[in-house]
Amino acid sequence: MDAAAVDRFFARLAAADPEPRTELTYANPFTLLVAVVLSAQATDVGVNRATRTLFEVADTPERMLALGEAGLREHIKTIGLFNTKAKNVIGLSEILLRDHGGTVPRQREALEALPGVGRKTANVVLNVAFGQPTIAVDTHIQRVANRTGMAPGKTPEAVERGLEACVPARWKQHAHHWLILHGRYICKARRPDCPACPVADLCGFAEKTPAAKPPAAKAAG
């Protein structure tokens, strides 16, 4: 996909959804950080279901520590890997209080030093909470980048580098959300909805899903 096609790609997604947002529910940078940590190998719907009650009682590092690891597990036990995630959330809450005055840092290095926080999680927090034009590559974005030919890569890091290089500056702030939502609802892993895709003509995917054929008319008589 050449530079002009990439620009048209995002222009169309922007026309359909000018202000895309994360589907995770959060109230502040801390609850966003916790929600993203919990979302690893889990759905946003499942995380939101668990955090609906969690964030009513623990929306700051202090309140999370007061809840404790056992109390946190009770709120998130419906989420995959909840034991490890509970340990990480309590650990990052302790570090935020000890080293950052209870606030979520705006620096990548400080974020990635927190338990359970990798590059993708840091990118989401930097983008959503602090308005930095980062691109957090998950399985949906990696699939879209490869299928379309926009930024082919075998690893999330390779795809991120490719997207950083090819996405025009005016689209970078929201590129992550446009791509993830496109992958989640249109360019799905199984049977992508190519007939409904607004950028199908720009896409290099060779195995596009054909449009359904209209039912055959019944013979008279």
C-alpha positions in Angstrom: 0.0 0.0 0.0 1.6 3.3 -1.1 1.5 6.5 0.9 -1.5 8.0 -1.0 -3.5 4.8 -0.4 -2.6 4.9 3.3 -3.8 8.5 3.6 -7.1 7.6 1.9 -7.5 4.6 4.1 -7.4 6.7 7.3 -9.4 9.5 5.7 -12.3 7.1 5.1 -12.2 5.6 8.6 -12.1 9.1 10.0 -15.1 10.2 8.0 -17.1 7.3 9.5 -15.8 7.7 13.0 -14.1 11.1 13.7 -13.4 10.5 17.4 -12.8 6.8 18.0 -12.3 5.8 21.6 -11.2 2.8 23.6 -14.1 0.4 24.5 -12.6 -0.2 27.9 -14.4 1.6 30.7 -12.2 3.9 32.9 -12.4 7.0 35.0 -8.8 8.2 35.3 -5.3 7.3 34.2 -5.0 4.7 37.0 -8.2 2.9 36.2 -7.3 3.0 32.5 -3.9 1.4 33.4 -5.6 -1.3 35.5 -8.2 -2.0 32.8 -5.5 -2.4 30.1 -3.4 -4.7 32.3 -6.6 -6.8 32.9 -7.4 -6.9 29.2 -4.5 -9.1 28.2 -5.9 -12.3 26.7 -9.4 -11.1 27.7 -12.2 -9.2 25.9 -13.0 -5.6 26.7 -16.6 -6.7 27.4 -15.4 -9.2 30.0 -13.0 -6.6 31.6 -15.7 -4.0 31.8 -18.1 -6.4 33.5 -15.5 -7.0 36.2 -14.3 -3.5 36.6 -17.8 -2.1 37.0 -17.8 -3.0 40.6 -14.1 -2.9 41.1 -13.7 0.7 40.2 -16.5 1.7 42.6 -14.3 0.6 45.5 -10.8 0.9 44.1 -10.2 3.8 41.7 -6.8 4.9 43.1 -3.6 3.1 44.0 -4.4 3.7 47.7 -7.8 2.2 47.5 -6.5 -0.7 45.4 -4.0 -1.5 48.1 -6.6 -1.3 50.8 -8.7 -3.8 48.8 -5.8 -6.2 48.8 -4.8 -9.0 46.5 -7.5 -11.4 47.8 -10.2 -8.7 47.5 -9.1 -7.9 44.0 -9.2 -11.5 42.9 -12.9 -11.7 44.0 -13.7 -8.8 41.5 -11.7 -10.2 38.6 -12.0 -13.9 38.9 -14.1 -14.1 35.7 -11.1 -12.8 33.7 -8.4 -15.1 32.4 -5.1 -15.2 34.4 -6.8 -13.4 37.3 -4.3 -14.6 39.9 -1.3 -13.2 38.1 -3.2 -10.1 37.1 -4.2 -9.4 40.7 -0.6 -9.7 41.8 0.5 -7.3 39.1 -2.1 -4.7 39.9 -1.3 -4.7 43.5 2.4 -4.6 42.7 2.0 -1.6 40.3 -0.2 0.2 42.8 2.6 -0.1 45.4 5.2 1.2 43.0 3.0 4.1 41.9 2.6 5.2 45.5 6.3 4.6 46.4 8.0 6.1 43.4 5.4 8.3 41.6 3.4 10.0 44.3 0.4 7.9 43.4 0.1 9.1 39.8 0.5 7.2 36.6 3.8 8.3 34.9 3.8 9.8 31.4 7.2 8.3 30.5 7.3 5.0 28.6 10.3 3.7 30.6 8.5 4.3 33.9 5.3 2.6 32.7 7.1 -0.4 31.3 8.9 -0.9 34.6 5.5 -1.6 36.3 4.4 -5.2 36.9 2.3 -6.5 34.0 3.0 -3.5 31.8 4.6 -4.2 28.4 5.0 -2.0 25.4 1.5 -2.4 24.1 -0.1 -1.5 27.5 2.3 1.5 27.8 1.3 2.6 24.3 -2.4 2.5 25.1 -2.0 4.5 28.3 0.3 7.1 26.6 -2.2 7.5 23.8 -5.5 7.4 25.7 -4.6 9.0 29.0 -1.9 11.5 27.8 -2.7 12.2 24.2 0.6 10.9 22.7 0.4 9.6 19.1 1.5 6.0 19.9 0.2 2.9 18.2 -0.4 -0.1 20.4 -0.3 -3.2 18.2 -2.6 -6.1 19.3 -3.8 -9.1 17.3 -6.5 -7.1 15.5 -4.1 -4.4 14.4 -1.4 -6.9 13.4 -4.0 -8.7 11.2 -5.2 -5.5 9.5 -1.7 -4.3 8.9 -0.7 -7.6 7.3 -3.9 -8.2 5.3 -4.0 -4.8 3.8 -0.3 -4.7 3.1 0.0 -1.4 5.0 2.7 -2.5 7.4 3.5 -6.2 7.1 5.3 -7.8 10.0 5.6 -11.1 11.9 5.8 -9.4 15.3 3.9 -6.6 17.0 7.1 -4.6 17.2 7.7 -5.0 13.5 4.2 -3.9 12.7 4.4 -1.0 15.1 7.6 0.2 13.3 5.9 -0.1 10.0 2.9 1.8 11.0 5.0 4.5 12.7 6.8 4.9 9.3 3.7 4.9 7.0 0.8 6.5 8.9 0.6 10.3 8.1 1.1 12.5 11.2 -2.4 13.9 11.0 -3.9 10.4 11.6 -1.5 9.1 14.2 -3.4 10.2 17.3 -6.4 8.0 16.5 -4.7 5.4 14.2 -4.6 2.8 17.0 -8.4 3.0 17.6 -9.4 3.1 13.9 -7.3 0.0 13.2 -8.4 -2.0 16.3 -12.1 -1.2 15.7 -11.8 -2.1 12.0 -10.1 -5.4 12.9 -12.7 -6.1 15.6 -15.8 -5.5 13.6 -15.0 -5.6 9.9 -11.6 -7.2 9.2 -12.3 -10.1 11.5 -10.0 -13.1 11.8 -12.7 -15.5 10.5 -14.7 -14.4 7.5 -13.8 -10.7 7.3 -16.8 -8.6 6.2 -15.2 -7.4 3.0 -18.5 -6.5 1.3 -19.1 -3.9 4.1 -15.5 -2.7 4.2 -15.1 1.0 3.4 -11.5 0.5 2.3 -11.8 -2.8 0.4 -10.5 -1.2 -2.8 -7.3 -0.1 -1.1 -6.6 -3.4 0.6 -4.1 -5.9 -0.8 -5.8 -9.0 0.8 -6.1 -11.6 -1.9 -8.8 -13.7 -0.3 -11.5 -11.1 0.1 -14.9 -12.4 1.2 -17.3 -12.2 -1.7 -20.6 -10.5 -1.4 -23.5 -12.9 -0.8 -25.4 -13.8 -3.9 -29.1 -12.7 -4.1 -31.5 -15.7 -3.8 -32.5 -17.2 -7.1 -35.9 -16.1 -8.3 -38.6 -18.9 -8.2 -39.9 -20.0 -11.5 -43.4 -19.1 -12.3 -46.1 -21.7 -12.4 
